[in-house]
Amino acid sequence: MMPETESAGSAWSVLLHEHSKRRGDATAVRSGSTSLTYRELHALAGSYAVRLAELALPPGRPVAVDVGRGVDLPAAIVGTAIAGHVAVPLGRSDPSGSAFPVAATVSVTPAGPAAVATGIPTEEPVTPTDRPFIVVRTAGGRPVVLGHEQVDAMLTDLAAGLGVGPGDRSVAWTPADRAGAVAELLLPLRAGAELIVVDDDAADPADVVGLLTRWSPTLVMATATLWTILLEAGWPGAPQLRACVVGEPCPARLATRLAGIAASVWTGFGTAETAGWCTLRRVAPGESGALLGPPIGGLTLDALDAAGRPVGSGDVGSLRIGGHLVTDDLARRGPDGGLRYAGRARTTQTRADAVRLTELESAVAEVPGVAHCVVTEVDGSVVVTVVPERATDPAGVRAAVQDLLPESGIEVLTRPVPVLDADGRLDRRAMTAPPAPVATGHSREERLIAEVWSDLLGVPSPPLNVSFFELGGYSMAVMKLSARLQETFGLPVPVADLFEHDTISGQAKLVERLYDEQLAELSE
């Protein structure tokens, strides 16, 4: 039996109870070969809530959710809320939860859900307007507390706008400690749909394509970068698919490609403070996703000049969300009053420079053969970095980009693969990093692994004994690392082993061990 609390998490208890009565035998969540019905999810979330209630913590304490990626993840988050506490999901880049002090940790054991108090004195986290629900992290690692009413309003508007309900299947792959994971994990359950949690065994884009092809989801939310990777990997889409591009602007060419594999294409904009979403708009084929859609979740959107006043038609200003959150993002007001995303003002850039670079990047993204691109300013010079599409001539793509550029002195670099951050977006700094020198003075395995790390992380000459995660690695990057090491050494390198052996030195020893095991099997 679930504990009764005064928290807003009781709404989740009521919701799951209703789902279990009406659709108890319907699949609620699946991951790998494991699945839960709504009746089973209701019971599992209740078990997590009971384990926390047994600790007799003061209400509203932050609780680390350390259950890995699987069917327990949404159950533990919801169970924490039902118990009246604040979920702090742990990500691979911060497995200890050091970004936020917690009063307890919930985990999954062979005997079932478990909860252990940490003994760390904590207070109830403070949100600007309502009761705390979950803690997520920005791209820079800063913790952000999201409130119950804020998340509920966002999920309500997303469900209504996208038409999500029973019979839908939605995918979650963003690391659990990131803002994008909130909608991915909770929107399907809020709407009575089926949630598919991509686990750590999906080692490369081909594995993810296989999973998507098998389950034929009707809703996928991903960055423009991840969508391009899926298209490049050959995913044919699904007949009823709603493809949502969020976290990065959607180029017109990408919108056209997605229209060919999906029933509808949507774009969203948001920040960690808005749980990743504050707008939603349906995009027509060939239409740029830069136009910001109407705000959702009861928020407002405006663009302000340097004096804090709304800008006029044709002018660019800082984007203000909800009347109080002024971001580094820029928007241009159109003749109809609508706002169009105009870039992000970095610390050393003027608005004009930021807009100029964003417009150039948008133009480069539309060049045929360009899969990914970033345009940045390095030491006062503009640098264009592109990743060509597969089956294209990199030199030809580079020449086409060079022909587009307004200035002959702009440098154009090409990379064989994109470098992603933990949110699945292009890592702009790593993408423009100079090519890494070939490592010397180490074993052959260490040199080859160092080259792969450098390419994936954008870190020249990565140290032998520093963790992959300390250098910016994350779950999806580990999946790519597994695939690249398999390609380099010609033998399977399990993802789970890479989490355990997270340094170049350790992975070199792992490869040697896998070689020995392979030879022993062949000699039997």
DRENBA-697149 format. One record per residue (C-alpha): x, y, z; residue in one letter. Coordinates in nm, 3 decimals. Example, Ala and Ser with C-alpha at 12.3 -4.5 7.8 and 13.67 -1.06 7.14 Angstrom:
<pts>
1.230;-0.450;0.780;A
1.367;-0.106;0.714;S
</pts>
This chain:
<pts>
0.000;0.000;0.000;M
0.130;0.346;-0.090;M
0.195;0.590;0.194;P
-0.044;0.884;0.216;E
0.130;1.224;0.202;T
0.033;1.587;0.160;E
0.271;1.628;-0.135;S
0.166;1.702;-0.489;A
0.317;1.360;-0.569;G
-0.012;1.210;-0.451;S
-0.148;1.315;-0.792;A
0.086;1.058;-0.947;W
-0.048;0.796;-0.706;S
-0.402;0.873;-0.817;V
-0.302;0.878;-1.184;L
-0.126;0.539;-1.173;L
-0.414;0.395;-0.974;H
-0.658;0.505;-1.247;E
-0.434;0.366;-1.522;H
-0.400;0.034;-1.338;S
-0.780;0.007;-1.304;K
-0.860;0.099;-1.665;R
-0.555;-0.036;-1.847;R
-0.390;-0.261;-1.590;G
-0.270;-0.523;-1.839;D
-0.145;-0.271;-2.097;A
0.232;-0.226;-2.125;T
0.343;0.086;-1.941;A
0.721;0.070;-1.980;V
0.971;-0.158;-2.146;R
1.350;-0.164;-2.162;S
1.554;-0.434;-2.329;G
1.375;-0.764;-2.265;S
1.192;-0.639;-1.952;T
0.850;-0.476;-1.942;S
0.592;-0.367;-1.685;L
0.217;-0.338;-1.719;T
0.044;-0.037;-1.568;Y
-0.064;-0.256;-1.278;R
0.298;-0.362;-1.219;E
0.429;-0.006;-1.257;L
0.176;0.114;-0.999;H
0.295;-0.151;-0.755;A
0.665;-0.086;-0.819;L
0.634;0.291;-0.774;A
0.447;0.219;-0.452;G
0.730;-0.006;-0.332;S
0.983;0.273;-0.380;Y
0.754;0.512;-0.192;A
0.717;0.265;0.095;V
1.094;0.212;0.124;R
1.139;0.590;0.150;L
0.856;0.626;0.399;A
1.031;0.374;0.624;E
1.325;0.615;0.656;L
1.097;0.874;0.821;A
1.271;1.167;0.653;L
1.129;1.518;0.687;P
0.905;1.592;0.386;P
1.048;1.735;0.066;G
1.402;1.598;0.102;R
1.617;1.546;-0.211;P
1.661;1.174;-0.287;V
1.915;1.032;-0.531;A
1.763;0.795;-0.788;V
2.037;0.542;-0.861;D
1.863;0.261;-1.048;V
2.034;0.271;-1.389;G
1.844;0.282;-1.719;R
1.557;0.039;-1.724;G
1.196;-0.008;-1.616;V
1.282;0.094;-1.258;D
1.386;0.445;-1.362;L
1.040;0.603;-1.409;P
0.901;0.397;-1.120;A
1.168;0.527;-0.881;A
1.119;0.890;-0.989;I
0.742;0.869;-0.946;V
0.774;0.668;-0.625;G
0.998;0.939;-0.479;T
0.735;1.200;-0.560;A
0.458;0.987;-0.410;I
0.659;0.963;-0.088;A
0.666;1.343;-0.076;G
1.032;1.386;-0.169;H
1.234;1.537;-0.458;V
1.393;1.305;-0.714;A
1.759;1.365;-0.805;V
1.827;1.122;-1.093;P
2.194;1.032;-1.124;L
2.371;1.043;-1.459;G
2.679;0.860;-1.576;R
2.881;1.182;-1.573;S
2.803;1.236;-1.203;D
2.738;0.888;-1.059;P
2.788;1.007;-0.702;S
2.526;1.282;-0.724;G
2.784;1.537;-0.609;S
2.604;1.813;-0.801;A
2.331;1.817;-0.536;F
2.334;1.702;-0.169;P
2.081;1.426;-0.102;V
1.923;1.291;0.216;A
1.876;0.937;0.082;A
1.937;0.712;-0.216;T
1.694;0.469;-0.378;V
1.832;0.177;-0.573;S
1.725;-0.157;-0.714;V
1.854;-0.482;-0.560;T
1.786;-0.851;-0.634;P
1.530;-0.833;-0.352;A
1.359;-0.529;-0.506;G
1.356;-0.154;-0.436;P
1.579;-0.028;-0.154;A
1.629;0.308;0.018;A
1.919;0.416;0.237;V
1.956;0.743;0.427;A
2.284;0.928;0.365;T
2.295;1.110;0.696;G
2.369;1.436;0.513;I
2.173;1.732;0.654;P
1.954;1.874;0.375;T
1.669;2.118;0.340;E
1.373;2.120;0.107;E
1.491;2.263;-0.229;P
1.337;2.595;-0.327;V
1.166;2.657;-0.660;T
1.054;3.003;-0.777;P
0.680;2.934;-0.770;T
0.576;2.591;-0.646;D
0.661;2.267;-0.470;R
0.984;2.091;-0.580;P
0.954;1.773;-0.784;F
1.282;1.684;-0.955;I
1.638;1.815;-0.988;V
1.802;1.822;-1.331;V
2.133;1.960;-1.454;R
2.226;2.213;-1.719;T
2.484;2.136;-1.987;A
2.742;2.297;-1.759;G
2.643;2.076;-1.465;G
2.450;2.335;-1.263;R
2.154;2.181;-1.074;P
1.806;2.319;-1.145;V
1.502;2.242;-0.929;V
1.174;2.193;-1.118;L
0.837;2.221;-0.945;G
0.535;1.988;-0.949;H
0.293;2.237;-1.103;E
0.553;2.348;-1.359;Q
0.617;1.993;-1.481;V
0.248;1.905;-1.474;D
0.155;2.209;-1.685;A
0.424;2.125;-1.939;M
0.317;1.759;-1.966;L
-0.050;1.857;-1.996;T
0.017;2.094;-2.288;D
0.255;1.853;-2.462;L
0.002;1.570;-2.438;A
-0.273;1.791;-2.577;A
-0.062;1.952;-2.849;G
0.091;1.627;-2.973;L
-0.223;1.424;-2.915;G
-0.051;1.165;-2.695;V
-0.270;0.896;-2.539;G
-0.325;0.523;-2.493;P
-0.192;0.331;-2.791;G
0.109;0.558;-2.837;D
0.468;0.442;-2.788;R
0.737;0.694;-2.695;S
1.115;0.664;-2.661;V
1.339;0.791;-2.380;A
1.715;0.808;-2.433;W
1.834;1.135;-2.278;T
2.048;1.085;-1.962;P
1.817;1.080;-1.660;A
1.977;1.384;-1.495;D
1.910;1.613;-1.792;R
1.604;1.832;-1.844;A
1.507;1.658;-2.167;G
1.455;1.332;-1.980;A
1.161;1.474;-1.781;V
0.920;1.482;-2.076;A
1.067;1.167;-2.231;E
1.014;0.960;-1.916;L
0.693;1.108;-1.778;L
0.481;1.226;-2.075;L
0.393;0.871;-2.191;P
0.296;0.764;-1.837;L
0.098;1.084;-1.781;R
-0.101;1.006;-2.098;A
-0.142;0.629;-2.047;G
0.090;0.548;-2.338;A
0.383;0.305;-2.357;E
0.733;0.420;-2.261;L
1.041;0.261;-2.421;I
1.358;0.330;-2.221;V
1.671;0.289;-2.433;V
1.918;0.104;-2.212;D
2.296;0.096;-2.214;D
2.303;-0.217;-2.432;D
2.210;-0.009;-2.739;A
2.574;0.042;-2.825;A
2.565;0.241;-3.147;D
2.321;0.409;-3.389;P
2.263;0.078;-3.568;A
2.148;-0.079;-3.240;D
1.915;0.214;-3.174;V
1.775;0.187;-3.527;V
1.714;-0.183;-3.467;G
1.526;-0.104;-3.147;L
1.316;0.168;-3.311;L
1.237;-0.055;-3.607;T
1.130;-0.334;-3.371;R
0.897;-0.123;-3.156;W
0.778;0.128;-3.420;S
0.732;0.427;-3.186;P
0.467;0.688;-3.254;T
0.651;0.967;-3.067;L
1.025;1.042;-3.063;V
1.178;1.355;-2.911;M
1.541;1.423;-3.005;A
1.785;1.698;-3.095;T
1.849;1.789;-3.456;A
2.188;1.618;-3.421;T
2.040;1.289;-3.301;L
1.773;1.296;-3.571;W
2.042;1.339;-3.834;T
2.238;1.047;-3.688;I
1.927;0.827;-3.703;L
1.861;0.925;-4.064;L
2.224;0.862;-4.156;E
2.201;0.521;-3.989;A
1.908;0.432;-4.214;G
1.602;0.439;-3.988;W
1.294;0.440;-4.217;P
1.066;0.592;-3.956;G
0.713;0.475;-3.873;A
0.369;0.542;-4.028;P
0.218;0.717;-3.724;Q
0.539;0.884;-3.602;L
0.539;1.233;-3.455;R
0.899;1.351;-3.488;A
0.985;1.622;-3.235;C
1.304;1.824;-3.278;V
1.399;1.990;-2.950;V
1.716;2.127;-2.795;G
1.859;2.261;-3.123;E
1.719;2.459;-3.418;P
1.572;2.240;-3.691;C
1.715;2.324;-4.038;P
1.463;2.332;-4.322;A
1.643;2.044;-4.497;R
1.612;1.827;-4.185;L
1.242;1.909;-4.156;A
1.197;1.795;-4.516;T
1.386;1.470;-4.452;R
1.183;1.400;-4.139;L
0.858;1.465;-4.325;A
0.954;1.170;-4.544;G
0.964;0.924;-4.251;I
0.703;1.069;-4.013;A
0.335;1.157;-4.009;A
0.415;1.500;-3.863;S
0.719;1.707;-3.759;V
0.726;1.930;-3.451;W
0.980;2.164;-3.299;T
1.022;2.281;-2.943;G
1.243;2.523;-2.756;F
1.331;2.532;-2.389;G
1.596;2.554;-2.120;T
1.679;2.343;-1.817;A
1.472;2.588;-1.611;E
1.165;2.505;-1.826;T
1.226;2.127;-1.818;A
1.349;2.145;-2.176;G
1.022;2.272;-2.325;W
0.853;2.611;-2.334;C
0.721;2.617;-2.694;T
0.567;2.367;-2.937;L
0.497;2.410;-3.309;R
0.415;2.184;-3.601;R
0.654;2.235;-3.894;V
0.562;2.198;-4.261;A
0.806;2.020;-4.499;P
1.085;2.258;-4.600;G
0.991;2.511;-4.335;E
1.264;2.628;-4.100;S
1.229;2.531;-3.738;G
1.378;2.863;-3.627;A
1.032;3.014;-3.580;L
0.943;2.969;-3.214;L
0.602;2.821;-3.157;G
0.341;2.938;-2.909;P
0.447;2.900;-2.545;P
0.321;2.605;-2.340;I
0.292;2.528;-1.971;G
0.139;2.866;-1.888;G
0.461;3.047;-1.984;L
0.508;3.366;-2.185;T
0.777;3.452;-2.438;L
0.925;3.788;-2.530;D
1.241;3.949;-2.673;A
1.395;4.243;-2.487;L
1.643;4.512;-2.582;D
1.940;4.616;-2.365;A
1.711;4.837;-2.157;A
1.469;4.551;-2.085;G
1.198;4.672;-2.325;R
1.025;4.453;-2.588;P
1.193;4.489;-2.928;V
1.009;4.605;-3.236;G
0.949;4.430;-3.567;S
1.272;4.315;-3.732;G
1.483;4.376;-3.420;D
1.674;4.121;-3.213;V
1.658;4.094;-2.836;G
1.735;3.865;-2.546;S
1.473;3.595;-2.502;L
1.268;3.625;-2.182;R
1.065;3.325;-2.065;I
0.782;3.343;-1.814;G
0.826;3.708;-1.734;G
1.140;3.664;-1.523;H
1.392;3.428;-1.689;L
1.611;3.629;-1.927;V
1.836;3.390;-2.122;T
2.148;3.426;-2.337;D
1.937;3.315;-2.634;D
1.837;3.572;-2.893;L
1.518;3.610;-3.093;A
1.410;3.835;-3.380;R
1.053;3.970;-3.384;R
0.873;3.923;-3.714;G
0.616;4.153;-3.878;P
0.336;3.941;-3.733;D
0.481;3.970;-3.381;G
0.612;3.613;-3.382;G
0.963;3.534;-3.260;L
1.235;3.358;-3.458;R
1.539;3.206;-3.290;Y
1.845;3.415;-3.375;A
2.129;3.244;-3.190;G
2.298;3.256;-2.854;R
2.513;3.544;-2.732;A
2.836;3.400;-2.592;R
3.019;3.590;-2.321;T
3.256;3.770;-2.559;T
3.011;3.829;-2.844;Q
2.791;4.120;-2.934;T
2.435;4.048;-3.039;R
2.523;4.141;-3.398;A
2.813;3.893;-3.406;D
2.599;3.616;-3.257;A
2.322;3.675;-3.511;V
2.572;3.687;-3.799;R
2.728;3.353;-3.701;L
2.387;3.191;-3.650;T
2.265;3.305;-3.992;E
2.581;3.172;-4.153;L
2.544;2.841;-3.969;E
2.184;2.813;-4.086;S
2.294;2.867;-4.446;A
2.573;2.607;-4.421;V
2.328;2.352;-4.273;A
2.120;2.371;-4.593;E
2.415;2.281;-4.821;V
2.355;1.935;-4.974;P
2.591;1.680;-4.821;G
2.629;1.857;-4.484;V
2.510;1.635;-4.199;A
2.620;1.856;-3.909;H
2.785;2.196;-3.883;C
2.890;2.461;-3.634;V
3.013;2.813;-3.704;V
3.220;2.972;-3.431;T
3.468;3.251;-3.378;E
3.817;3.142;-3.269;V
4.074;3.411;-3.183;D
3.880;3.667;-3.386;G
3.849;3.444;-3.696;S
3.534;3.267;-3.816;V
3.570;2.888;-3.839;V
3.317;2.659;-4.009;V
3.327;2.292;-3.906;T
3.119;2.040;-4.101;V
3.056;1.666;-4.083;V
2.970;1.540;-4.433;P
2.686;1.297;-4.486;E
2.772;0.936;-4.552;R
2.829;0.841;-4.916;A
2.941;1.192;-5.001;T
3.279;1.323;-5.105;D
3.414;1.527;-4.810;P
3.628;1.739;-5.042;A
3.325;1.815;-5.257;G
3.114;1.908;-4.955;V
3.393;2.129;-4.825;R
3.420;2.304;-5.163;A
3.042;2.360;-5.176;A
3.050;2.517;-4.830;V
3.349;2.733;-4.926;Q
3.160;2.861;-5.232;D
2.871;2.967;-5.009;L
3.080;3.172;-4.770;L
3.076;3.551;-4.806;P
3.445;3.586;-4.719;E
3.729;3.390;-4.876;S
3.934;3.398;-4.558;G
3.689;3.187;-4.354;I
3.843;2.851;-4.261;E
3.639;2.536;-4.331;V
3.721;2.223;-4.133;L
3.573;1.875;-4.177;T
3.531;1.602;-3.918;R
3.442;1.239;-3.984;P
3.192;1.217;-3.695;V
3.007;1.468;-3.477;P
3.099;1.531;-3.113;V
2.794;1.539;-2.886;L
2.736;1.673;-2.537;D
2.537;1.490;-2.269;A
2.208;1.633;-2.402;D
2.264;1.492;-2.751;G
2.352;1.830;-2.901;R
2.662;1.921;-3.096;L
2.948;2.004;-2.859;D
3.045;2.331;-3.022;R
3.376;2.371;-2.842;R
3.488;2.014;-2.910;A
3.376;2.035;-3.275;M
3.613;2.325;-3.339;T
3.908;2.181;-3.141;A
4.220;2.122;-3.353;P
4.284;1.763;-3.461;P
4.445;1.563;-3.185;A
4.809;1.465;-3.230;P
4.884;1.096;-3.251;V
4.965;0.965;-2.907;A
5.319;0.830;-2.865;T
5.517;0.652;-2.597;G
5.236;0.409;-2.503;H
5.127;0.060;-2.608;S
4.955;0.009;-2.941;R
4.620;-0.044;-2.768;E
4.656;0.276;-2.565;E
4.749;0.480;-2.873;R
4.451;0.354;-3.071;L
4.209;0.402;-2.784;I
4.344;0.753;-2.724;A
4.276;0.841;-3.089;E
3.916;0.716;-3.058;V
3.863;0.910;-2.734;W
4.007;1.225;-2.888;S
3.775;1.196;-3.187;D
3.465;1.131;-2.975;L
3.536;1.383;-2.700;L
3.729;1.648;-2.892;G
4.009;1.631;-2.633;V
4.363;1.643;-2.775;P
4.596;1.382;-2.620;S
4.359;1.254;-2.348;P
4.543;1.139;-2.032;P
4.587;0.766;-1.976;L
4.443;0.754;-1.624;N
4.161;1.010;-1.629;V
3.801;0.885;-1.643;S
3.611;0.906;-1.971;F
3.331;1.081;-1.779;F
3.562;1.343;-1.629;E
3.658;1.441;-1.983;L
3.297;1.496;-2.085;G
3.180;1.145;-2.171;G
2.820;1.032;-2.113;Y
2.598;0.730;-2.178;S
2.543;0.775;-2.551;M
2.913;0.854;-2.601;A
2.998;0.523;-2.431;V
2.772;0.348;-2.680;M
2.961;0.512;-2.965;K
3.291;0.426;-2.795;L
3.195;0.058;-2.783;S
3.114;0.057;-3.153;A
3.436;0.240;-3.246;R
3.654;0.008;-3.036;L
3.487;-0.294;-3.194;Q
3.564;-0.148;-3.536;E
3.924;-0.067;-3.436;T
4.018;-0.396;-3.272;F
3.785;-0.637;-3.452;G
3.622;-0.785;-3.141;L
3.310;-0.703;-2.937;P
3.372;-0.461;-2.649;V
3.070;-0.469;-2.413;P
2.930;-0.134;-2.303;V
2.904;-0.252;-1.941;A
3.280;-0.322;-1.934;D
3.353;0.031;-2.054;L
3.166;0.178;-1.757;F
3.377;-0.039;-1.527;E
3.704;0.033;-1.711;H
3.668;0.407;-1.775;D
4.030;0.510;-1.841;T
4.244;0.458;-2.151;I
4.484;0.245;-1.949;S
4.201;0.034;-1.813;G
4.038;-0.009;-2.152;Q
4.371;-0.112;-2.306;A
4.397;-0.389;-2.047;K
4.034;-0.479;-2.116;L
4.107;-0.515;-2.489;V
4.408;-0.734;-2.411;E
4.192;-0.953;-2.188;R
3.921;-0.981;-2.455;L
4.188;-1.079;-2.709;Y
4.315;-1.354;-2.475;D
3.961;-1.481;-2.415;E
3.894;-1.489;-2.788;Q
4.215;-1.681;-2.855;L
4.134;-1.928;-2.575;A
3.791;-1.995;-2.729;E
3.945;-2.052;-3.072;L
4.202;-2.298;-2.934;S
3.940;-2.514;-2.762;E
</pts>
